[in-house]
Amino acid sequence: MLNDHNNPQPTREWTFDMWREKAGVRSASDIADIATELNIDDGNNFASSTVTRWFTKGIPERTKAVQMIAILSEAARRNGKTLLNGSLLREHARIFLNSNACVERYAELDEDELKWVSRGKPLPVVESFSELRMRVFPRPPERQHLYGRNDDLKRVLEALQTSSVTVIDAVGGNGKTSLAWHAAMLATETGIVREFDWTTDKRVMLDLDGFPLETDLPPLDFNRILRSMAVRFKWHDIMAAQDADLEALCADRLATGLYLIVVDNLETIEQRDAIVDRLRGILDRRRSRAPQTSRALITSRVQVREPNCQRVELEGLDYQSSQQYIQHLQQNLAGHETAYLSDKQCYKLWQVTLGNPLFIQIAVARYMRARSTFGDILSGIENGQNFNQGFRNLFSATFHELDEASRWLAVIAAQLPSLTYDALRQIWLTEEVGDLEYFDYALKQLVQYRVLNPVALQGNSTEEEYSIHPLVRSFLKTWDVEC
C-alpha cells in the first residue's frame, strides 16, 4: 500500500499525538472546533486541556475514542489525506482502537458506528449512555471486558421482564454496579425499555490501591430519585410539583412508557426498605392483566426484605473468568518490570478473593507496581492487614447496623472452621448471650447482611450449614467489637 505524506499507513505504535499529526490537525483547539462543528461535543469532553492530556496518556473511554475517529476522519478529509477515510476507514479505525492512542484496547467499530463516522452525525444512543456513564462510580468497564457475566446479564434481563423491581445483591466489590450498568444498556438496546435513568448513593469508592475516594455526591432519597427521572426523561411540565403530587405524576408517566429506574448502592440509603416499597408503588401495574411497562433495577450489599422483588444473587467470578480478568489488568499495567502472575499465583488469588473483581484489581495493581510481593499481598488479604481501608469501605458501614449480639455472633462465626446451626446455637447458649428466639433473630440478620450464607443440604443431611465469604472472614478477624 502507498505510504506517503497524504497516504500514511498507521500502526498500533502510534500515539494519539501521532494520529493527530498524520491527520493534519495542528492543535488540541482544532480538535475541539471540529467536535463542535460535527455536533459531537456535549460539554467539555473535548476541551483543549483534556485533549492535550490525551496526546501522551491516551483516550480513556471507548465512546470518546469512537467520537475521536470521526473528528480525525473529518480533519484528514479536509486536508486531502486518506487516513480514516473511504475504504480504509474500517481498517484504520480498528488499528486506532488497538493502538497507543487509547488507554486500553477497544473493540472495533460495529456497522452502525461505521455509518455514523462516515456521515459525521452524532449517535444519540451512544451520547445518551455517555452522559449517564459519568454518574456511575467507579466507571464500568467496556462490555468486552465484563468477564464472566454473560449468564448473570441474562438472569437480570429475564428478571426485568417478569418483575417491576429487580435487586442485584452481593458482597461488596463483586461487580453489582458494572452488571447493573450493562444490564440497563442491554435492556435499552433490546427494547425491554426505551430509556433508563441512573441514581446512586455511592459517596465513597476505592481507587486502584484500595484507598477511599469521595464522590462528592449528596445523600440519595426518594425525592432525588423522582426529580432525577423527571429531568432525565424530559418531563419538564411536572418539575414544579412537590412531594406526593410529584410522586403521582411520575407514576402516571411510568405507567404509559417503557422506562428503567436504576438505584445503585441501596444499602447506604436511609429508610431503604421504604424506598423499595415506594418504587414498587409507582411501578406496579394499574390493572392485574395490564402488561408491565416501566421497571426498577437496584443494587445492594444487603438482601432486600420485600418479597415481591425479583432477586438476582451475584457471586464472584469463576476461575477461568478471573484468569481472563487478571490478564487484562496486567496488560493495562504493562510497562512495569514486574513479571506476570503465573497460573498457580492466579489460582491462589482467585481462592483468597473468591473471584471478587475489586480485590483482584487492587491486588494485581499492587503487584504490578512492585509495591508488595505476591506473598505479602495474599497474606494481607487473608489476615485483613494492609487492606484495612478497603475492608472498612466495603463491609464496615453495613455491619455496624447489626445489633451488638449479632456482631458478636459474626466475630465468633469467623473463627470457626465449620459452621452449623447447632454449633452456633451451642456457643450462644454457653456464653449466655440470650434466649433461642434472640439467637434465631441474630442468625437471620447475619444472613440478610450476607455475613453468613446458607449452604444447600447435601445427601441425607438435615443439619443447616453456613459459609462465610473469605473476604468477610478476613474483615471480621480484625474487627474490634465490644460485646
C-alpha positions in Angstrom: 0.0 0.0 0.0 1.2 3.5 -0.8 2.6 5.1 2.3 3.4 8.8 1.8 2.6 12.2 3.3 -1.0 12.1 2.1 -1.5 8.4 2.5 0.0 7.4 5.9 -0.2 3.8 6.9 -1.0 3.7 10.7 0.4 1.2 13.2 -0.5 0.2 16.7 2.6 2.0 18.0 1.1 5.4 17.0 0.3 7.6 20.0 -2.7 9.9 19.8 -0.4 12.8 19.1 0.9 10.9 16.1 -2.6 10.3 14.8 -3.4 14.0 15.2 -0.3 15.0 13.3 -0.9 12.5 10.4 -4.5 13.7 10.1 -3.2 17.3 9.6 -4.6 18.6 12.9 -2.4 21.4 14.3 -3.6 21.6 17.9 -6.0 20.5 20.5 -8.1 23.5 19.9 -8.6 22.4 16.3 -10.0 19.1 17.6 -12.4 21.0 19.9 -13.5 23.2 16.9 -14.2 20.2 14.7 -16.1 18.4 17.5 -18.3 21.4 17.8 -18.9 21.6 14.1 -19.9 17.9 13.9 -22.2 18.4 16.9 -20.3 15.8 18.8 -19.2 17.8 21.9 -21.9 18.0 24.5 -19.9 20.0 27.1 -16.2 19.9 27.9 -15.5 16.4 26.6 -13.1 17.8 24.0 -11.8 20.8 25.8 -8.2 21.7 24.8 -6.7 20.8 28.2 -8.4 17.4 28.1 -7.4 16.6 24.6 -3.8 17.8 25.2 -3.6 15.3 28.1 -4.7 12.5 25.7 -1.9 13.3 23.3 0.5 11.4 25.6 -1.7 9.5 28.1 -4.2 8.1 25.6 -8.0 8.3 25.3 -9.6 6.8 28.4 -13.0 5.6 27.1 -14.2 3.8 24.0 -17.1 6.2 23.4 -14.7 9.1 23.2 -12.3 7.1 21.1 -15.1 6.4 18.6 -16.0 10.1 18.5 -12.3 11.0 18.0 -12.2 8.7 15.0 -15.0 10.8 13.4 -13.1 14.0 14.3 -9.8 12.8 12.8 -11.6 11.4 9.8 -13.1 14.8 9.1 -9.8 16.6 9.6 -7.9 14.2 7.3 -10.6 14.6 4.6 -10.3 18.4 4.8 -6.5 18.1 4.5 -6.6 15.8 1.5 -5.4 12.7 3.3 -6.7 9.1 3.1 -6.3 8.4 6.8 -9.5 7.1 8.4 -11.4 7.7 5.2 -13.2 5.8 2.4 -12.4 2.1 2.0 -9.6 2.5 4.6 -12.0 3.6 7.4 -12.8 0.2 8.9 -9.1 -1.0 8.9 -7.7 2.3 10.2 -10.4 2.6 12.9 -9.6 -1.0 14.1 -5.9 0.0 14.3 -6.7 3.2 16.1 -8.8 1.4 18.8 -6.0 -1.0 19.4 -3.1 1.5 19.3 -1.3 3.6 21.8 -3.8 6.3 21.1 -6.1 4.6 23.6 -5.6 3.8 27.3 -6.6 0.2 26.6 -7.5 -2.0 23.7 -11.1 -1.4 22.5 -13.5 -3.4 20.3 -13.6 -2.5 16.6 -16.4 -0.4 15.2 -19.7 -2.1 14.5 -21.8 -1.4 11.4 -23.9 1.4 13.0 -20.7 3.1 14.3 -19.1 2.9 10.8 -22.2 4.5 9.3 -22.1 7.2 11.9 -18.4 8.0 11.5 -18.7 8.2 7.7 -21.8 10.5 8.0 -20.3 12.7 10.7 -23.6 12.8 12.7 -23.9 12.0 16.4 -25.2 8.7 17.6 -28.0 9.5 20.0 -27.8 6.2 21.9 -24.0 6.4 22.4 -24.3 10.0 23.6 -27.1 9.1 25.9 -25.1 6.3 27.5 -22.0 8.5 27.7 -23.8 11.2 29.7 -25.3 8.6 32.1 -21.9 6.8 32.5 -20.5 9.9 34.2 -22.9 9.2 37.1 -21.5 5.6 37.6 -18.9 5.2 40.4 -16.5 3.6 39.6 -16.8 3.8 35.8 -17.9 0.5 34.4 -15.7 -1.4 32.0 -16.4 -1.7 28.3 -18.7 -4.7 27.6 -15.9 -6.8 26.1 -14.1 -6.5 29.4 -17.0 -7.6 31.6 -15.6 -11.0 32.1 -17.7 -14.0 33.2 -21.0 -12.2 33.4 -23.0 -13.3 30.3 -25.2 -15.7 32.3 -25.7 -13.0 35.0 -26.7 -10.5 32.4 -29.3 -13.0 31.0 -30.6 -13.5 34.5 -31.1 -9.8 35.1 -32.8 -9.3 31.8 -35.1 -12.2 32.5 -35.9 -10.8 35.9 -36.6 -7.3 34.4 -39.2 -8.8 32.1 -41.1 -10.6 34.9 -41.0 -8.1 37.8 -41.4 -4.4 38.5 -38.4 -4.4 40.8 -35.2 -6.4 40.4 -32.5 -6.4 43.0 -28.9 -7.5 42.4 -27.3 -8.3 45.7 -23.8 -9.5 46.5 -20.9 -8.8 48.9 -19.1 -5.5 48.3 -16.7 -5.5 45.3 -18.4 -8.4 43.4 -19.4 -6.2 40.5 -23.0 -5.3 41.1 -22.6 -1.8 39.7 -20.9 -2.9 36.5 -23.5 -5.6 36.0 -26.4 -3.2 36.5 -24.9 -0.7 34.1 -24.6 -3.2 31.3 -27.9 -4.8 32.0 -29.5 -1.4 31.7 -27.8 -0.7 28.4 -28.8 -4.1 27.1 -32.4 -3.7 28.3 -32.5 -0.4 26.3 -30.8 -1.9 23.2 -33.1 -4.9 23.1 -36.3 -2.9 23.6 -37.3 -4.1 27.0 -37.2 -0.4 27.9 -36.7 2.7 25.8 -34.8 4.8 28.3 -33.1 4.5 31.7 -32.1 6.7 34.5 -29.2 6.2 36.9 -29.1 7.3 40.5 -26.6 6.2 43.2 -25.8 6.7 46.9 -22.2 5.7 46.4 -20.4 8.5 48.3 -17.1 6.7 48.6 -15.3 4.3 46.3 -11.9 2.6 46.2 -9.0 3.5 43.9 -6.6 1.0 42.4 -4.5 1.0 45.6 -7.6 0.3 47.7 -7.8 3.7 49.2 -11.2 5.5 49.6 -12.1 8.3 47.2 -15.1 10.6 47.9 -17.5 11.1 45.0 -18.9 14.4 46.5 -22.5 13.1 45.9 -25.3 14.2 48.2 -27.2 11.5 50.1 -29.8 9.9 47.9 -33.5 9.9 48.9 -36.8 9.1 47.2 -37.4 12.7 46.2 -34.0 12.9 44.4 -34.9 9.7 42.5 -38.1 11.2 41.3 -36.5 14.5 40.3 -33.7 12.7 38.5 -36.1 10.7 36.4 -38.1 13.8 35.6 -35.0 15.6 34.3 -33.6 12.6 32.5 -36.8 11.8 30.7 -37.6 15.5 30.0 -40.8 15.6 31.9 -40.4 19.4 32.2 -44.1 20.0 32.8 -44.1 18.2 36.2 -40.8 19.7 37.6 -42.7 22.3 39.7 -44.7 19.6 41.5 -43.7 18.6 45.1 -43.8 15.5 47.3 -46.9 13.4 46.8 -48.0 15.3 43.7 -44.6 14.7 42.0 -44.8 11.0 43.0 -48.2 10.6 41.5 -47.3 12.4 38.3 -44.1 10.3 37.9 -46.2 7.2 38.4 -48.6 8.3 35.6 -45.7 8.8 33.2 -44.0 5.5 34.2 -47.3 3.6 33.5 -47.5 4.9 30.0 -43.9 4.4 28.9 -41.1 1.9 28.9 -38.6 3.3 31.5 -36.0 1.8 33.7 -35.1 3.4 37.0 -31.6 2.2 38.3 -30.8 2.8 42.0 -27.2 1.9 42.9 -25.9 1.3 46.4 -29.2 0.9 48.2 -27.6 -0.4 51.4 -26.3 3.1 52.4 -29.6 4.9 51.8 -31.6 5.8 54.9 -35.0 4.1 55.1 -34.0 1.8 52.2 -37.0 -0.5 52.8 -39.3 2.4 52.3 -37.5 3.4 49.1 -38.1 -0.1 47.7 -41.8 -0.1 48.8 -42.4 3.3 47.2 -40.7 2.3 44.0 -43.0 -0.7 43.8 -45.9 1.6 44.4 -45.2 3.8 41.4 -44.3 0.9 39.1 -46.9 -1.7 39.8 -49.5 -2.4 37.1 -52.7 -0.4 37.4 -54.7 -3.4 36.3 -54.0 -7.1 37.1 -53.8 -8.1 33.4 -52.0 -5.0 32.2 -48.5 -5.5 30.7 -45.5 -4.4 32.8 -44.3 -1.1 31.4 -41.6 0.6 33.5 -39.3 -1.2 35.9 -36.6 -0.6 38.6 -33.2 -2.2 38.9 -31.5 -2.0 42.4 -28.0 -3.0 43.6 -27.5 -3.7 47.3 -24.9 -5.4 49.6 -27.8 -6.2 51.9 -30.7 -8.6 50.9 -33.9 -6.7 50.4 -36.8 -7.9 52.5 -39.6 -7.0 50.0 -40.9 -10.5 49.0 -42.3 -9.3 45.6 -39.0 -8.2 44.3 -37.0 -10.4 41.9 -33.7 -11.2 43.4 -30.5 -11.8 41.4 -27.7 -13.0 43.7 -24.3 -12.3 42.2 -21.3 -14.5 43.0 -17.6 -13.8 42.3 -16.0 -14.7 39.0 -15.3 -18.3 38.3 -11.6 -19.2 37.9 -11.5 -19.0 34.1 -13.1 -15.6 34.1 -10.8 -14.5 36.9 -7.8 -15.5 34.8 -9.0 -13.5 31.9 -9.6 -10.5 34.1 -6.2 -10.8 35.7 -4.6 -11.0 32.2 -6.5 -7.9 31.1 -5.4 -6.0 34.2 -1.8 -7.0 33.7 -1.8 -5.8 30.1 -3.2 -2.4 31.2 -0.4 -2.1 33.8 2.3 -3.3 31.4 5.5 -1.2 31.3 6.5 -2.1 34.9 9.3 -4.6 35.2 7.3 -7.0 37.3 6.7 -10.4 35.7 3.1 -11.5 35.0 1.5 -13.8 37.6 1.8 -17.5 37.0 -1.2 -19.8 36.6 -0.6 -21.0 40.2 -0.5 -17.5 41.5 -3.7 -16.6 39.6 -5.4 -19.6 41.1 -4.3 -18.7 44.7 -5.5 -15.1 44.2 -8.8 -16.4 43.0 -9.1 -18.7 46.0 -8.5 -16.0 48.6 -10.8 -13.5 47.0 -13.4 -16.0 45.7 -13.3 -14.2 42.4 -14.1 -10.7 43.9 -13.2 -8.4 41.0 -12.4 -5.3 43.1 -9.9 -7.1 45.4 -8.4 -8.9 42.4 -7.9 -5.5 40.8 -6.3 -4.0 43.9 -4.0 -7.0 44.4 -2.9 -7.0 40.7 -2.2 -3.3 40.7 -0.1 -3.5 43.9 1.8 -6.5 42.5 2.4 -5.0 39.0 3.6 -1.7 40.5 6.0 -3.7 42.7 4.6 -2.1 45.9 4.3 -5.5 47.5 5.4 -9.1 46.9 2.8 -11.6 45.9 3.2 -13.4 49.2 2.6 -10.2 51.2 -0.4 -9.4 49.1 -2.0 -12.8 49.8 -1.1 -12.7 53.5 -2.6 -9.2 53.7 -5.9 -10.3 52.1 -6.2 -13.5 54.3 -5.4 -11.7 57.5 -7.1 -8.4 56.8 -3.8 -6.5 57.0 -2.7 -3.7 54.6 -6.1 -3.8 53.0 -7.9 -2.4 56.1 -9.2 0.7 54.3 -10.7 -1.5 51.6 -12.3 -3.8 54.1 -13.8 -1.0 56.1 -15.2 0.7 53.0 -16.9 -2.5 51.7 -18.1 -4.1 54.9 -17.9 -1.8 58.0 -20.9 0.5 57.4 -23.5 -2.2 56.9 -22.1 -4.4 59.6 -22.4 -1.6 62.2 -26.1 -1.7 61.5 -26.2 -5.1 63.3 -27.1 -5.1 66.9 -24.4 -5.9 69.5 -25.2 -9.6 69.9 -25.4 -10.2 66.1 -22.0 -8.6 65.7 -20.6 -10.8 68.5 -22.0 -13.9 66.7 -20.4 -12.8 63.4 -17.0 -12.5 65.0 -17.4 -15.9 66.7 -18.5 -17.5 63.4 -15.4 -16.1 61.6 -13.2 -18.1 64.0 -14.9 -21.5 63.3 -13.7 -23.9 60.6 -17.2 -25.4 60.3 -20.4 -23.5 60.6 -23.6 -25.4 61.5 -26.8 -24.2 63.2 -26.2 -26.5 66.1 -22.6 -25.4 66.7 -23.5 -21.7 66.6 -26.5 -22.3 68.9 -24.4 -24.2 71.4 -21.8 -21.4 71.7 -24.7 -18.9 72.0 -26.2 -20.8 74.9 -22.8 -21.5 76.6 -22.0 -17.8 76.6 -25.5 -16.9 77.8 -25.9 -14.2 75.2 -29.7 -14.5 75.0 -32.6 -16.9 74.5 -33.1 -19.1 71.4 -35.6 -16.7 69.9 -33.0 -13.9 70.0 -30.4 -16.4 68.5 -32.7 -17.1 65.5 -33.2 -13.3 65.1 -29.4 -12.7 65.1 -28.8 -15.6 62.7 -31.4 -14.2 60.2 -29.7 -10.8 60.5 -26.4 -12.3 59.6 -27.9 -14.0 56.5 -29.7 -10.8 55.4 -26.4 -8.8 55.7 -24.5 -11.5 53.8 -22.2 -12.3 56.7 -23.4 -15.9 56.6 -24.6 -17.7 53.5 -26.9 -20.8 53.8 -25.3 -23.9 52.2 -27.6 -26.2 50.3 -28.1 -29.5 52.1 -26.1 -32.4 50.8 -27.3 -36.0 50.5 -29.3 -37.1 53.6 -28.0 -34.3 55.7 -30.7 -32.4 57.7 -28.4 -30.0 59.6 -28.4 -26.4 58.5 -24.9 -25.2 57.4 -23.5 -21.8 56.5 -20.4 -20.4 54.8 -18.5 -17.1 55.1 -17.0 -15.3 52.2 -13.2 -15.4 52.7 -13.0 -11.5 52.5 -15.8 -11.2 55.1 -13.9 -13.6 57.3 -10.7 -11.6 56.9 -12.5 -8.4 57.8 -14.1 -10.0 60.9 -10.7 -11.2 62.1 -9.6 -7.6 62.6 -12.9 -6.1 63.6 -12.8 -4.7 67.1 -16.3 -5.4 68.5 -17.2 -4.6 72.1 -19.7 -7.1 73.5 
